[in-house]
Amino acid sequence: MRPILTCTILALLTAPLQATELPDGIAAQREVTSPGETLVTTARAVGTQVYQCEFDTAGNLIWQFREPIAALFVSGKTIGRHYAGPTWELIDGSVVSGKVISSAPPASPADIPLLNLEVTSRRGQGQLSIISTIQRINTRGGVATGECSAHHSLLGVPYTADYAFYRKGGAAHAALGE
């Protein structure tokens, strides 16, 4: 099974980035919450959406989202990682966490939703120190399917997404990955 997963991840990593037109919900929310922001860069995330088998309110076992685990790439170079929080951390030591302020449906039911996130905390003086908003776009995969029958069992579902990092007007810093 490991060779198939490795091949799948490599295929997703090397797939060409395709621009996604922002759905109305995400685009409209950006205009309200983030006017005047400038795109700094877009990083490709390649990793896994982790789910845990838990009981819902009716007592049925279902897959519940636990956390993402992904590497971040710019121009084919690893620049950082993405994990629970949601949190993004770069190799320069800068870290941001965010909260979802809006979401939109993905291209297919097998893909995780598109998100607009507001940065809620920062650490370090590196490249992420100026980031105010993050968008998750161009999602592929990551949705848990199938039966969950063992309480607390984990399921990892491969996914890719592009994370677009924005800064408020006036903030200046070198582009990510440079």
N, C-alpha and C positions, 0 to 999 in steps of 0.2 A: 504494500500500500504506500510506503514511503516514496518510491520512485514516481508514482502517479501524482502524489501531492507536490513533489519537487517540480515535476514537469508543468503542472498546473500553475504553480506560483511563478515559475520562470516565464511561462506564456503570458500571464497577466502582467508581469513586470515589463516585458519587452513589447507588449501591445502598444501601438501608437496612441498618444493622447488625443482624444477627440473633444473638441469644445462642446460643451453642453449649454444650450440656451437655458437661462435660469427660469424656472417656473414662476408664475405670477406671485405666489405666496412668498417666495424667497426674495425675488426682485423688489416687490413692494415693501417688505419688511426692511430690506437694506436701505431703501430711500428714506424711510422714517427714522430708523435707529442709527444709520451710519452715513449721513450725507457728507460729501467732501472727502471721503476716504480714498486712498490710492492703493492699488494692488502692488504689493512688494514682490511676491513670487508665488508660484504654485508648486507644491511638493507632491509627489506620488507616494501613496501609502500602499504597502504590500504586506499583508499579514492575515490575521485570523480574528473573527468575531467569536468570542467565547460565551457559551450559554451554559446554564446550570439547570438540571432537572429539579423543579420545585413544585409544591402544591399551590394551586390557585385558590381563590376564595370558595370555590365549590368543592374543593378536595381532590381535584384531578391533577395528575402530574403533567406539567407542561414545561417547555423550554423557556426559561427567562434569561434575558440578556444579562451578562455579568460584566464583561469588559472587552475592549479591543487590545490586541497586541500586534503592533505593526512597525516595520522599518520605514523611514522616510527617505526618499530619493529626490535629488535634483540633478539633472543632466547625467544620470546613471551613477552618481556618487551618493553613498549613504551619508546623510547629514544629521540624522537623529532618529527618534522613535516616538511612537504614539501609544498611550496606555490609559488605564482607568483614570477617571476624573471628570470629564475627559481632559487629558494632559498631553502636551507636545513638548519634547525636550530635545534640544540640539546638542551636538558635540562640543559647542563652545560654552556649555553650561547654562545657557538661558532656558527658562521653562515658563510656559503659560498654561493656565487651566481656563476652561470656559463653561458657559451654560447655554443650552439651546434656547434661542429666542423665536425660531420658526423652523418649520420643516415642510418638505414637499415630497410627493410620491416619486419613486424612482422610475427608471425606464421599463423595468420588468418586475414581476412579483418576487423573483429570486434575488433582487438587489436591495440593499439597505437604503433607507430614505436619504434624500438630500437635506442638508442642515445649514442653518445660519446660526453661528454661535458668537456670543459676546465674551471677550476675555474678562475674567473675574479676578484673576490673580497672576502675578508675575514674580519671577525670581531670577537673579543674575543680571548682568549688564550686557549680555550678548545680543545677537540678532533678533531674538524674539521680544526684547525689552520695549520695542516700539509698536508691537502688534496690538490692535484693538478689536479686530473682528476676524473670524475664520469661517470659511464656507467649505462644506463637504459637498463635492460635486463629482460627476462622472463615476458613480458607484457601480461596481460589478460584484455580484455574489454577496455572501455574508449573512444570508437569512437561514435560520434553523428550520429544518423540515424533518419529518419522520417522527416516530413515536419515541417518547421518553418514558422509560419504565423503571429506572432505578433512581430513587431519591438521592440527590446530591451528585449524580453523575455529571460529567462535563462533556461538552461537544464543541469542537472548534470548526468553524466554517470559513474557508479561505475567502478573502475579499481584496479588492483594490478600490481606491478612491483617490481623488485629487483634493488636496486641502489648499485653498487659496487664502493667503495671509494678507490682510489689509492693515494699513496704518492711517491714523488721523492726519489730516493736512498739517504740514509744518514739521512733522517728525522726519528726521533723515537718518539713514543708516545704510550700510552696504547690503546689497541683495543677499538673500539666503543662499548658501551653497557656494559663494564666491570667496 
